[in-house]
Amino acid sequence: MERMIIFCMLFFCSSMALTAAPHKIAKYKQLFKTIKLLETRVKDKDVELLHTPENPVDGCLFTAVTCFQKGTLKLQPENSQVNSTFTQTIKVLKRFTFSNPGKQCESSCESYDKKTPKEFLKSFAKLIKQVIR
């Protein structure tokens, strides 16, 4: 009887481990779609330029995602008609958590070049694609 219980527990644990990865990938894909949606609704002229991490090394992904999250708070909607959708989208990006903190990078957000909001979002989408792979 004990062997049967142990076998069932091992089977349950291994099946949970296998289902965790597809859930994360689905979450990242949804985040990617959210960023792409935001690209079409963000104001890109006469706005503050944002520090944009580009091509971060694998160990610095957590730092880069944190920089992007801070930058999204400074984004503005293109016009007042998309304001409510825009605000909801920003909230989704703000709640996103990257599960692998990795090592702390020496570079800060301010060390990255400043770019326009659309370029900022394109780099964010590129980073999320890198995480999906």
Number of C-alpha atoms within 10 A of each C-alpha: 6 7 8 9 10 11 12 12 12 12 11 11 11 11 11 11 10 10 10 10 11 11 11 14 14 12 13 19 17 12 20 22 12 16 22 16 15 23 20 12 19 19 17 18 11 7 12 14 19 25 21 25 27 15 13 15 9 12 14 19 24 20 22 25 21 16 20 23 19 16 19 21 13 13 25 19 19 17 11 9 10 12 15 11 14 20 15 11 17 20 14 12 18 16 9 14 12 14 8 10 13 12 12 12 14 8 12 13 19 12 11 15 12 16 16 19 26 21 16 23 25 18 19 25 21 15 20 18 14 13 14 14 6
